[in-house]
Amino acid sequence: MFKKLILFFAATFFASMAFAGDIKCGADAANPDAECGPDMVCILVANPPVCKPPLPTGQPCKRDKVCASKTCERPAGAKPDDKGVCK
């Protein structure tokens, strides 16, 4: 029984470490990247939003800053919550 308990806690620990890079962000609408570390941006199109490195071409985006190219192209007349594509 004790071994099973230790294995359970070890598995839980390693699972949490695997997802440690996915820090939740976007609580502050004025600065959604505030919770993210250096060279990381808040990916608002993720559900829930998480900190990640800048996105490559073709990935969905909402802001220019999240794209490696610094260009998030959205259709003309798009609302602030509409997704665009990194160029």
NUTI-835367 format. One record per atom (N, C-alpha, C): residue in three letters; atom name; x, y, z. Coordinates in steps of 0.1 Angstrom, whole numbers, always signed. Example, Ala and Ser with C-alpha at 12.3 -4.5 7.8 and 13.67 -1.06 7.14 Angstrom:
residues 2
@code:ALA, site:N, u:+132, v:-57, w:+78
@code:ALA, site:CA, u:+123, v:-45, w:+78
@code:ALA, site:C, u:+132, v:-33, w:+78
@code:SER, site:N, u:+128, v:-22, w:+71
@code:SER, site:CA, u:+137, v:-11, w:+71
@code:SER, site:C, u:+129, v:+0, w:+79
end
This chain:
residues 87
@code:MET, site:N, u:+8, v:-12, w:+0
@code:MET, site:CA, u:+0, v:+0, w:+0
@code:MET, site:C, u:+9, v:+13, w:+0
@code:PHE, site:N, u:+19, v:+12, w:+8
@code:PHE, site:CA, u:+28, v:+24, w:+9
@code:PHE, site:C, u:+35, v:+26, w:-5
@code:LYS, site:N, u:+39, v:+16, w:-12
@code:LYS, site:CA, u:+45, v:+17, w:-25
@code:LYS, site:C, u:+35, v:+24, w:-35
@code:LYS, site:N, u:+23, v:+20, w:-34
@code:LYS, site:CA, u:+13, v:+25, w:-43
@code:LYS, site:C, u:+11, v:+40, w:-41
@code:LEU, site:N, u:+11, v:+44, w:-28
@code:LEU, site:CA, u:+10, v:+58, w:-24
@code:LEU, site:C, u:+21, v:+66, w:-29
@code:ILE, site:N, u:+33, v:+61, w:-28
@code:ILE, site:CA, u:+45, v:+68, w:-33
@code:ILE, site:C, u:+45, v:+69, w:-48
@code:LEU, site:N, u:+41, v:+58, w:-55
@code:LEU, site:CA, u:+40, v:+59, w:-69
@code:LEU, site:C, u:+30, v:+69, w:-74
@code:PHE, site:N, u:+18, v:+70, w:-67
@code:PHE, site:CA, u:+8, v:+80, w:-70
@code:PHE, site:C, u:+14, v:+94, w:-69
@code:PHE, site:N, u:+20, v:+97, w:-58
@code:PHE, site:CA, u:+26, v:+110, w:-56
@code:PHE, site:C, u:+37, v:+113, w:-66
@code:ALA, site:N, u:+45, v:+103, w:-69
@code:ALA, site:CA, u:+56, v:+105, w:-79
@code:ALA, site:C, u:+50, v:+108, w:-93
@code:ALA, site:N, u:+39, v:+101, w:-97
@code:ALA, site:CA, u:+33, v:+103, w:-110
@code:ALA, site:C, u:+26, v:+117, w:-110
@code:THR, site:N, u:+20, v:+121, w:-99
@code:THR, site:CA, u:+14, v:+134, w:-99
@code:THR, site:C, u:+24, v:+145, w:-100
@code:PHE, site:N, u:+35, v:+143, w:-93
@code:PHE, site:CA, u:+46, v:+153, w:-94
@code:PHE, site:C, u:+52, v:+155, w:-108
@code:PHE, site:N, u:+55, v:+143, w:-115
@code:PHE, site:CA, u:+60, v:+144, w:-128
@code:PHE, site:C, u:+50, v:+149, w:-138
@code:ALA, site:N, u:+37, v:+146, w:-136
@code:ALA, site:CA, u:+27, v:+152, w:-145
@code:ALA, site:C, u:+26, v:+167, w:-144
@code:SER, site:N, u:+27, v:+172, w:-132
@code:SER, site:CA, u:+26, v:+186, w:-130
@code:SER, site:C, u:+39, v:+193, w:-135
@code:MET, site:N, u:+50, v:+186, w:-135
@code:MET, site:CA, u:+62, v:+192, w:-141
@code:MET, site:C, u:+61, v:+193, w:-156
@code:ALA, site:N, u:+55, v:+183, w:-162
@code:ALA, site:CA, u:+53, v:+183, w:-177
@code:ALA, site:C, u:+45, v:+195, w:-181
@code:PHE, site:N, u:+36, v:+200, w:-173
@code:PHE, site:CA, u:+27, v:+211, w:-177
@code:PHE, site:C, u:+31, v:+224, w:-171
@code:ALA, site:N, u:+43, v:+224, w:-164
@code:ALA, site:CA, u:+47, v:+236, w:-157
@code:ALA, site:C, u:+50, v:+248, w:-166
@code:GLY, site:N, u:+53, v:+245, w:-179
@code:GLY, site:CA, u:+56, v:+256, w:-189
@code:GLY, site:C, u:+43, v:+263, w:-193
@code:ASP, site:N, u:+32, v:+256, w:-191
@code:ASP, site:CA, u:+19, v:+262, w:-196
@code:ASP, site:C, u:+14, v:+271, w:-184
@code:ILE, site:N, u:+20, v:+282, w:-183
@code:ILE, site:CA, u:+15, v:+292, w:-172
@code:ILE, site:C, u:+3, v:+299, w:-177
@code:LYS, site:N, u:-8, v:+299, w:-169
@code:LYS, site:CA, u:-20, v:+306, w:-173
@code:LYS, site:C, u:-17, v:+321, w:-173
@code:CYS, site:N, u:-23, v:+329, w:-182
@code:CYS, site:CA, u:-20, v:+343, w:-183
@code:CYS, site:C, u:-33, v:+350, w:-188
@code:GLY, site:N, u:-31, v:+363, w:-191
@code:GLY, site:CA, u:-42, v:+371, w:-196
@code:GLY, site:C, u:-52, v:+377, w:-186
@code:ALA, site:N, u:-49, v:+376, w:-174
@code:ALA, site:CA, u:-58, v:+381, w:-163
@code:ALA, site:C, u:-59, v:+397, w:-165
@code:ASP, site:N, u:-48, v:+403, w:-168
@code:ASP, site:CA, u:-48, v:+418, w:-170
@code:ASP, site:C, u:-50, v:+421, w:-184
@code:ALA, site:N, u:-61, v:+426, w:-188
@code:ALA, site:CA, u:-64, v:+429, w:-202
@code:ALA, site:C, u:-55, v:+439, w:-208
@code:ALA, site:N, u:-50, v:+449, w:-200
@code:ALA, site:CA, u:-41, v:+459, w:-204
@code:ALA, site:C, u:-27, v:+454, w:-207
@code:ASN, site:N, u:-23, v:+444, w:-200
@code:ASN, site:CA, u:-10, v:+437, w:-202
@code:ASN, site:C, u:-11, v:+422, w:-200
@code:PRO, site:N, u:-16, v:+415, w:-210
@code:PRO, site:CA, u:-18, v:+401, w:-209
@code:PRO, site:C, u:-5, v:+393, w:-207
@code:ASP, site:N, u:+6, v:+398, w:-211
@code:ASP, site:CA, u:+19, v:+391, w:-210
@code:ASP, site:C, u:+25, v:+393, w:-196
@code:ALA, site:N, u:+19, v:+400, w:-187
@code:ALA, site:CA, u:+25, v:+402, w:-174
@code:ALA, site:C, u:+29, v:+390, w:-166
@code:GLU, site:N, u:+22, v:+379, w:-167
@code:GLU, site:CA, u:+25, v:+367, w:-160
@code:GLU, site:C, u:+36, v:+358, w:-167
@code:CYS, site:N, u:+39, v:+362, w:-179
@code:CYS, site:CA, u:+48, v:+354, w:-187
@code:CYS, site:C, u:+63, v:+358, w:-185
@code:GLY, site:N, u:+72, v:+349, w:-187
@code:GLY, site:CA, u:+86, v:+352, w:-185
@code:GLY, site:C, u:+92, v:+359, w:-197
@code:PRO, site:N, u:+105, v:+361, w:-197
@code:PRO, site:CA, u:+112, v:+368, w:-208
@code:PRO, site:C, u:+111, v:+359, w:-220
@code:ASP, site:N, u:+109, v:+365, w:-232
@code:ASP, site:CA, u:+108, v:+358, w:-245
@code:ASP, site:C, u:+96, v:+349, w:-246
@code:MET, site:N, u:+86, v:+352, w:-237
@code:MET, site:CA, u:+73, v:+344, w:-238
@code:MET, site:C, u:+62, v:+354, w:-239
@code:VAL, site:N, u:+51, v:+350, w:-246
@code:VAL, site:CA, u:+40, v:+359, w:-247
@code:VAL, site:C, u:+27, v:+351, w:-244
@code:CYS, site:N, u:+17, v:+358, w:-240
@code:CYS, site:CA, u:+4, v:+352, w:-237
@code:CYS, site:C, u:-4, v:+349, w:-249
@code:ILE, site:N, u:-6, v:+336, w:-252
@code:ILE, site:CA, u:-14, v:+332, w:-263
@code:ILE, site:C, u:-29, v:+332, w:-260
@code:LEU, site:N, u:-36, v:+342, w:-263
@code:LEU, site:CA, u:-50, v:+344, w:-260
@code:LEU, site:C, u:-59, v:+335, w:-267
@code:VAL, site:N, u:-55, v:+330, w:-279
@code:VAL, site:CA, u:-64, v:+321, w:-286
@code:VAL, site:C, u:-64, v:+307, w:-280
@code:ALA, site:N, u:-55, v:+304, w:-271
@code:ALA, site:CA, u:-56, v:+291, w:-264
@code:ALA, site:C, u:-67, v:+291, w:-254
@code:ASN, site:N, u:-72, v:+280, w:-250
@code:ASN, site:CA, u:-83, v:+280, w:-240
@code:ASN, site:C, u:-79, v:+270, w:-229
@code:PRO, site:N, u:-75, v:+274, w:-218
@code:PRO, site:CA, u:-73, v:+288, w:-213
@code:PRO, site:C, u:-60, v:+294, w:-219
@code:PRO, site:N, u:-59, v:+307, w:-219
@code:PRO, site:CA, u:-47, v:+314, w:-224
@code:PRO, site:C, u:-35, v:+309, w:-216
@code:VAL, site:N, u:-23, v:+307, w:-223
@code:VAL, site:CA, u:-11, v:+302, w:-217
@code:VAL, site:C, u:+1, v:+309, w:-223
@code:CYS, site:N, u:+12, v:+310, w:-215
@code:CYS, site:CA, u:+24, v:+316, w:-219
@code:CYS, site:C, u:+32, v:+306, w:-229
@code:LYS, site:N, u:+36, v:+311, w:-240
@code:LYS, site:CA, u:+44, v:+303, w:-250
@code:LYS, site:C, u:+54, v:+312, w:-257
@code:PRO, site:N, u:+63, v:+306, w:-264
@code:PRO, site:CA, u:+72, v:+314, w:-272
@code:PRO, site:C, u:+64, v:+320, w:-284
@code:PRO, site:N, u:+69, v:+330, w:-291
@code:PRO, site:CA, u:+62, v:+335, w:-302
@code:PRO, site:C, u:+59, v:+324, w:-313
@code:LEU, site:N, u:+47, v:+326, w:-319
@code:LEU, site:CA, u:+42, v:+316, w:-328
@code:LEU, site:C, u:+48, v:+317, w:-342
@code:PRO, site:N, u:+49, v:+306, w:-349
@code:PRO, site:CA, u:+54, v:+306, w:-363
@code:PRO, site:C, u:+43, v:+310, w:-373
@code:THR, site:N, u:+47, v:+312, w:-385
@code:THR, site:CA, u:+37, v:+315, w:-396
@code:THR, site:C, u:+26, v:+305, w:-397
@code:GLY, site:N, u:+14, v:+310, w:-399
@code:GLY, site:CA, u:+2, v:+301, w:-401
@code:GLY, site:C, u:-6, v:+298, w:-388
@code:GLN, site:N, u:-1, v:+302, w:-376
@code:GLN, site:CA, u:-7, v:+299, w:-364
@code:GLN, site:C, u:-18, v:+309, w:-361
@code:PRO, site:N, u:-29, v:+305, w:-354
@code:PRO, site:CA, u:-39, v:+315, w:-351
@code:PRO, site:C, u:-34, v:+325, w:-340
@code:CYS, site:N, u:-39, v:+337, w:-341
@code:CYS, site:CA, u:-34, v:+348, w:-332
@code:CYS, site:C, u:-45, v:+359, w:-331
@code:LYS, site:N, u:-43, v:+367, w:-321
@code:LYS, site:CA, u:-51, v:+379, w:-318
@code:LYS, site:C, u:-44, v:+392, w:-318
@code:ARG, site:N, u:-30, v:+391, w:-316
@code:ARG, site:CA, u:-22, v:+403, w:-315
@code:ARG, site:C, u:-9, v:+401, w:-322
@code:ASP, site:N, u:-4, v:+412, w:-328
@code:ASP, site:CA, u:+9, v:+411, w:-335
@code:ASP, site:C, u:+20, v:+406, w:-327
@code:LYS, site:N, u:+21, v:+409, w:-314
@code:LYS, site:CA, u:+32, v:+406, w:-305
@code:LYS, site:C, u:+34, v:+391, w:-304
@code:VAL, site:N, u:+23, v:+383, w:-305
@code:VAL, site:CA, u:+25, v:+368, w:-303
@code:VAL, site:C, u:+31, v:+361, w:-315
@code:CYS, site:N, u:+32, v:+367, w:-326
@code:CYS, site:CA, u:+38, v:+361, w:-338
@code:CYS, site:C, u:+53, v:+364, w:-339
@code:ALA, site:N, u:+61, v:+354, w:-343
@code:ALA, site:CA, u:+75, v:+355, w:-345
@code:ALA, site:C, u:+78, v:+367, w:-354
@code:SER, site:N, u:+69, v:+368, w:-365
@code:SER, site:CA, u:+71, v:+379, w:-375
@code:SER, site:C, u:+66, v:+392, w:-370
@code:LYS, site:N, u:+59, v:+393, w:-358
@code:LYS, site:CA, u:+53, v:+405, w:-353
@code:LYS, site:C, u:+41, v:+409, w:-361
@code:THR, site:N, u:+35, v:+400, w:-370
@code:THR, site:CA, u:+24, v:+404, w:-378
@code:THR, site:C, u:+13, v:+394, w:-377
@code:CYS, site:N, u:+2, v:+398, w:-371
@code:CYS, site:CA, u:-10, v:+389, w:-370
@code:CYS, site:C, u:-20, v:+396, w:-379
@code:GLU, site:N, u:-23, v:+389, w:-391
@code:GLU, site:CA, u:-32, v:+394, w:-401
@code:GLU, site:C, u:-46, v:+390, w:-398
@code:ARG, site:N, u:-55, v:+400, w:-396
@code:ARG, site:CA, u:-69, v:+397, w:-394
@code:ARG, site:C, u:-77, v:+402, w:-405
@code:PRO, site:N, u:-89, v:+396, w:-408
@code:PRO, site:CA, u:-97, v:+401, w:-419
@code:PRO, site:C, u:-102, v:+416, w:-417
@code:ALA, site:N, u:-104, v:+423, w:-427
@code:ALA, site:CA, u:-109, v:+436, w:-426
@code:ALA, site:C, u:-123, v:+436, w:-418
@code:GLY, site:N, u:-124, v:+445, w:-409
@code:GLY, site:CA, u:-136, v:+446, w:-401
@code:GLY, site:C, u:-137, v:+436, w:-390
@code:ALA, site:N, u:-126, v:+429, w:-387
@code:ALA, site:CA, u:-126, v:+420, w:-376
@code:ALA, site:C, u:-128, v:+426, w:-362
@code:LYS, site:N, u:-135, v:+420, w:-354
@code:LYS, site:CA, u:-137, v:+424, w:-340
@code:LYS, site:C, u:-125, v:+421, w:-332
@code:PRO, site:N, u:-123, v:+428, w:-320
@code:PRO, site:CA, u:-111, v:+425, w:-312
@code:PRO, site:C, u:-109, v:+410, w:-308
@code:ASP, site:N, u:-120, v:+403, w:-306
@code:ASP, site:CA, u:-119, v:+389, w:-302
@code:ASP, site:C, u:-118, v:+379, w:-314
@code:ASP, site:N, u:-119, v:+384, w:-326
@code:ASP, site:CA, u:-117, v:+376, w:-338
@code:ASP, site:C, u:-103, v:+371, w:-339
@code:LYS, site:N, u:-101, v:+359, w:-344
@code:LYS, site:CA, u:-87, v:+354, w:-346
@code:LYS, site:C, u:-82, v:+358, w:-359
@code:GLY, site:N, u:-69, v:+359, w:-360
@code:GLY, site:CA, u:-62, v:+362, w:-373
@code:GLY, site:C, u:-52, v:+350, w:-375
@code:VAL, site:N, u:-42, v:+353, w:-384
@code:VAL, site:CA, u:-32, v:+343, w:-387
@code:VAL, site:C, u:-19, v:+350, w:-387
@code:CYS, site:N, u:-9, v:+343, w:-381
@code:CYS, site:CA, u:+5, v:+349, w:-381
@code:CYS, site:C, u:+11, v:+348, w:-395
@code:LYS, site:N, u:+16, v:+359, w:-399
@code:LYS, site:CA, u:+22, v:+360, w:-413
@code:LYS, site:C, u:+37, v:+359, w:-412
end
